[in-house]
């Protein structure tokens, strides 16, 4: 049996939106591209045709992947507000208190592997930082072993933003 994949309600909505777009926009568009390219004649040297077929293959593969993952998703929802300890789905405000570091603050949201996005400060529950934060409270200092060395962070605030409701 395959294990469930934790996800936030917002992450689930993103996956459903991507699947809908793939099925209703991208798939029909690539089918049209293939038909148009076929009309140009000889398929053996038809770059447009081969490119469209390659794109179709990617789209179909992504649809299958997302549909399979949807069967394994475990939506974890927590109420908006302030929390006493760090849990999945929470946002955590941290202050870097490592010696020789300027004390800067940053906020991260702890999410599942599928929705992790460092540009959006969404870190995977399986990352070293998130793993070290789980079940910790405001005021606690955690030490994290990162590729660039050890870092220490003080937990400043733990909260949950409003989540997507179905």
HURALIN-V868376 format. One line per field, one symbol per residue. burial: 1 if it has 16 or more other ideal C-beta (glycine too) atoms within 10 Angstrom, else 0. A space follows every 10 residues. Layout:
BEGIN
burial: ???
END
This chain:
BEGIN
burial: 0000111101 1110100010 0100010001 0011001000 0000000010 0110010010 0010010000 0010111000 0010011111 1111100000 0000000111 1101110000 0111101011 0010010100 0101000000 1011100101 001000
END
